[in-house]
């Protein structure tokens, strides 16, 4: 994991999205057998979220990547109960997932000052331990950055995602005409007249086989998990990564993007999604757009054109399909309005689901005798939003 992190850092400049750290809680203090004194507990190691922190800053400040808490004080005549060792806090950015060496999730930090205990200090010496202190917990942890944004842009390289982000927001991403333009995630905010702000993440371009970690593979896909909705961006003229790879039409691009999301994590397909069909300023774009709409409305009629392993289990159902040109600005205002509407609609659905669940809980508590706890599975699960 350290190797991967370093390669990512060298190859893609200043952006680091994962780190491997050594942590150890402090040892407890010695007990005092003659007087029954108890040693202080060792300090704990915490991971704490800070808005203005980055993983690169953490790596630069602590190049050894070792975090050890203080030892508990020994028991003595003047203080029979030793004081607790000093806690150690690891400052990390918001949006961090913390896992152990086996990949098990310890917890997530989603807002400022969120904190997770990662290594506990040892107990001080006391009667139960024959007055001998215990060592602190030793743990290797992995910090994994997952962006949090309202909208995540999904598309193959050259679809025009960077150009679109600069059109809809105040972000100024680097834009160039070659594959893998975006080498690190770019965040922008759409500002509305009513002072509403919606965050948009332009993520490194996918390629076919991303679910197998080809290209930037999982580095892209893991960020998609933490966006509320997806905005597919496809080039109306289709896509070809290089002269050695196959040309894909706009419809094939949508199918392949859907398949990549499905193969990485099926739940991604349940996120609400919009489709922006870009580069509508090109010659013949209108005819191609009509053809694409026909294909998207009747996807099963065209899936026989694909190899079986390229066909997703379920096709994406887009809330809205908007023709745009990130170069001329055509359709950009409509897209911004659809984004806002879609987020509001699903926020209302989430609220309705929550209130229905609360009402059902209330009905259950009124119909079941007080002495009898309600059955574990009596509440319906939230409605899936497609």
Secondary structure, DSSP 8 states (H G I E B T S, - for coil): -HHHHHHHHHHTTT---EEEEEEE-------BGGGTBB------EEEEEETT--HHHHHHHTTT-EEE-------BTTBSB------EEEEEESSEEEEETTS-EEEEE-STT-EEEEE-------GGGTT------EEEEEEEE---EEEEEE-BTTSSHHHHHHHHSS------SSTT---S-EEEEEE-TTS-EEEEEE---B-TTGGGT-TTHHHHHHHHTTEEEEEEEEETT-B-SSTTS--B-HHHHHHHHHHHHHHH-GGGGGS-EEEEEE-TTSTTHHHHHHHHHHHHHTGGGTGGGS-GGGS-SS---EEEEEE--TTT-TTHHHHHHHHHHHHHHHHHHHHHHHHHHHHHHHHHHHHS-TTS---TT-S-------
